[in-house]
Amino acid sequence: MAKAVYLWEMEQILQQIEAYKSEMAAFEATTPDAVEAFRIKYLGTKGLVKSVLGEMKNVPPDQRKEFGQVLNEFKAFAEARYEALQGAAAPISAAANAGIDWSLPADPTEVGTRHPLSIVRGQMVSIFRRLGFAVAEGPEIEDDWHNFGAMNLPEDHPARDMQDTFYIQQNPDWLLRTHTSSVQARVMETQKPPIRVICPGRVYRNETISARAHCFFHQVEGLYIDENVSFADLKQTLYFFVQEMFGKDVKVRFRPSYFPFTEPSAEMDISCQICSGKGCNICKHTGWVEILGSGMVHPKVLENFGIDSTKYTGFAFGMGVERITQLKYQVNDLRLYSQNDMRFLKQFTGAL
Ligand code: PHE
């Protein structure tokens, strides 16, 4: 009978030990004071561990060994938890001693912004997508054929000198593309008319870096090939584009020009968006700014890709993203685009 009572009490004590253990495990202490409170509560001379150990005297001799192990393990648990709390609180209390005010609000997380050229390229592409143009891309390291030959610039063609080309030293047949017209070649190589693509990308020319020139910049190329495509389609498409980009008041004019891969060729000017046509530095006091080269795809280019030039015609255009961005956001120095100056980049926060 007496034994049964002891057993029952032991059951109680074991339950109590488990309860204390989970209490200790959940005990949070981030300051030295709280860690000390833990020590006093569990490990102090009048602490809970001591009082549980005191139960040993009530344990019948034949169970002392087993019960002793449980108590030892309980004590070790409390000590280990105490050490862990001390370890966790130490750096925090060191910071407190160093004069850090933990009640201060955190520094706001800096959210990045899109680069202005990405913003404008996105706008340009989305306008042409609405007209049914699909995005096409090509490699920045190109071969001579796609950049020049296929675009009707044979090896000795003087127009090659207009674009100061970076050649790859190990293999002079490779170069950094000088224009996105190389993507026209890549598209015609793999697709059959009707073709309607827009090709955004980076291009390279060996120019001295200044406010007005850079050794790399960005273009958006357009190509449309189908039956009965006319110069009027070209004009209307580009007129739609600038109206969407700059608003309904923008004026356009086409000037005859020359590109080996288009015939006839034209450059398009728009009324200066900086001075509204009154005359300023950007438009060199003419009121007009050139934004792109364009023309009807040269029959030879079509034939290079087995496209029947008696059945199909097409137009192409290429424009600089930097120039459009300059007119849209009044950026007056090309170098700003690649200097990573936060004072410049932060001005585009909120733009889409
Ligand atoms: N590739 C020409 C340039 O970089 C632009 C252009 C593209 C002209 C397509 C006509 C047709 O200057």
Boltz pocket constraint, residues with backbone or C-beta under 6 A from the ligand:
constraints:
  - pocket:
      binder: B
      contacts: [[A, 178], [A, 179], [A, 180], [A, 181], [A, 221], [A, 222], [A, 259], [A, 262], [A, 266], [A, 293], [A, 294], [A, 295], [A, 316], [A, 317], [A, 318], [A, 319]]
      max_distance: 6.0
